[in-house]
Structure formats: C-alpha cells, structure tokens
C-alpha cells in the first residue's frame, strides 16, 4: 500500500541523509526551498512512484541550491527526479506561481572549472520497457546539468515535457 508522501520540505534549510523511503506516491517533496545549500544524500528510495519531486524554486545554476547526490533510486514507477513549477491552488492571491528550477547537480561551483564532480545516484526503474526517463523537467524549467559517471546504472536519461 502506498503512502502519499514520505518527506515534505518547504522553504527551509535541510540535510536529509540515510533514510529508507519505500512505497510512497512521492518519496521527498521539495517545495520552493530557494537557493539555500540543501542536501538529499545517501538515501534509498524503493517502489515509489516519484522518488524526488522538486516544485518551484529549489536553486539555480548561478546561485546554487539543493543537491541530490549518492542516492539509490530503486524500482521507481514514473520518475526518479521530477522538476516542475509550483502553481498554488486557486484562489490564493497571496501566493504567486513559483517557476520550477534546480541547481546543476553535483558540480561544486568553485571546482567546476577544474574537475567534474559526479552526482553518483543510481537508477533502477520498475519497468525499463516503459521507456520513461529517469529525470523529467517541465518545459518551462531552466536547463540544469546533471553530472554523472559514464557507468551503467549511474547515467540517467533526461527529458523535458
């Protein structure tokens, strides 16, 4: 039986490590955490529909933000990482829509010029025959780079929708 949400992090500073997140519709929801240097690292996601769903502004390639590294994304249904804008439910005039964004994954800004630092996540989809990419981003999301090793299981597929 699926739970709706494993962990929700909204507008905060966090370091989420060493968790087993199993059988959730959304393993971790990241909602508009801005450019704070947040970390999702060394977690194991198993049988989740979406392992990490980043809504709204969770950093950008200039200012930094959330890093998702060294996780095991095992047997995910739809996507290991989904990046989308946050559109608050109507009517909420106080909260404007928040464009989706994410920092480059695993490239430390000062070291980018000299060395590529891979994210080192592993990806095992539930059914590879479905052909769904490991990382989905909404068409409106600014491009970000996912640094990966060229090893089987560590090199994700990516698609804008």
N, C-alpha and C positions, 0 to 999 in steps of 0.2 A: 504494500500500500504506500502510495506516495504522500509525503508531506508537502505543503505548499511552498515553504521557504525554509532553507537551512539557517542562513545568517543574513541580516539586512544591515547595511552600513550606510548611513545618510549624513552628509555634511560633517564628517568627523575625521579625526586622526586615528589610524589603526595599524596594527601589525598582527595579521591573522596567520598563525602557524600551527602545524602539527594537529590538524583536525581530520576526522573521518566524516565525510558528508555523503550520506547514502540515501538513495531513493527519494529525492526531492524534485519537485517541479523546477525550482530554481535553487541551486546549491548556495551561491552567495549573490546577493543583490547589492550592487554599488550604485548609490543614488546621489549624484551631484556632490562629490567629495572635493571638488575643485583641484587646486594644484598642490595640495599637501602631499608630502612624500610618504604615501601609504604603501603597504606591502601585503600581498597574499602569497604565501610561500610555504612549501613543504606540506601541502595538504593532499589528501587522497579523496577524489570525487568518484563515486561508483553508482551507476544506474540512475543518474539524474537526467532530466530532460534537457535542461540547460545548466551547465556547471557554474559559469560566472556570467551574470547579466549586468553590464555597465550601462546605466541610464544617465543621461545628462552629462555635465562637465566633470570628468574624472581625470583632468590633466590635459596637457598638450605637449607637442614636441619642442616647444620653446621654453616653457616654464617648468616642465616636469609634471609629476603626479603619480598616480597609482601604478605600481609594478606587480605583475602577475608572473612569478617565476618558480621553477623547481617543483611544480605540482604534477600529480598523476591524474589525468582525465581519463578514467576508465569506463568504457561502455556507456557513453553519453548518447542520448536519443537524438536531439536536434542539433546542438552546438556546444562545444567546449567553452567558447567565448563569444558573446553577442554584445555589440556596441550600438546603442540607439539614443536618439534624443529623448528627453523626458517631457511629455505633454501632460500636465496636470489635468485631472478630470474636471469637466465643466460643472457648474460655474465656479471658478476660483480666480477672481480677478487679481488677488494678491500675489499669486504665483504665475509668472510668465513662463512660457515654454523654455526649456533649457537645452540648447543644442548638445548633441552627443559628441564626446571627444575622449581620447585616451592618449597618454604619452607613448612614445616609442617604447617597445617592450625589451628591457634588459640591456640597454646601452647606456651606461653611466655617462652623463654629459661631458665630463672632463676627460674621460677615457675614450670617447667615441672616435676621436681623431687618430688614436694610436692602436686601439685594439677593439675587435668586435667581441662583445660580451653576450653570449647566447642566453636566451630565457630558460632553456633546459626543462621545459614542460614535456610530458609525454602524452600522446594522444592515441586512444584506442576506442573508435566508435562502436556503438552497439551493433550496427549493421552497415558495413562499408559498402555494400551493394546499393544502398540508397543514394550514394553519391553526394551526401551533404558535406559541405566544407567544415573544417574544424573551427574556423573563425569566420563569423558573419559580421558585417558592419552595414548600417543603414547608408543609403546613397548620400545622405546629407552630412555624414561624419567625415571630418577632415582625415586625410590619409595619415597613417602612422606605420612605422616599420616594426615588424616582429623579427628580431634577430634569433636565428636558430642554427643548430648544428646540422650538417647535411646527413644525419643518421636516420635510418628507418625508425619511425615512431616519434621522432623529435621534430620533423619538418612538417608543419601544418599546412593544410590547404586554406585558402582565403577567398572570400567572395563579398563584393558589395551587392546589396539588394535594393 
